[in-house]
């Protein structure tokens, strides 16, 4: 996966956003939740749906990742005006699941890496996904989650990033 100068600039900006998100309070959560509900209600619905399958501490960490994604995309005009639909999300999510199922087959590790690299190189927001992966792999609460649940949530996160990139 190739990174551009812009990716490195975005990475610096995202580091500042992550610090902000690590220090959020109830007022921020309410304000941003209202903003998301108005602009991207399905995004908020999916996030809130995790509360049924996660502990409150896990949900808080997942919420921070979703808020990181929102902070990154909220200034994009299309994200402000075009709503991600359930159909759009499911189409992208099914594509991601199909890729993982395909690579889970009889492919050797080199072929798997080529497929993953090709898929990730198509992301326009590589710095954002890198920041998400960092959080996902550094937060002890998320590391302790059941592997299947972690994978499902990460596929959903990547799918939403791709939804926002393609609207």
Secondary structure, DSSP 8 states (H G I E B T S, - for coil): ----HHHHHHHHHHHHHHHHHHT--HHHHHHHHHHHHHH-HHHHHHHHHGGGTS-HHHHHHHHHHHHHHHHHHTTSHHHHHS---HHHHHHHHHHHHHHHHHHTSS--HHHHHHHHHHHHHT-S-HHHHHHHHHHHHH-HHHHTS-HHHHHHHHHHHHHHHHHHHH-
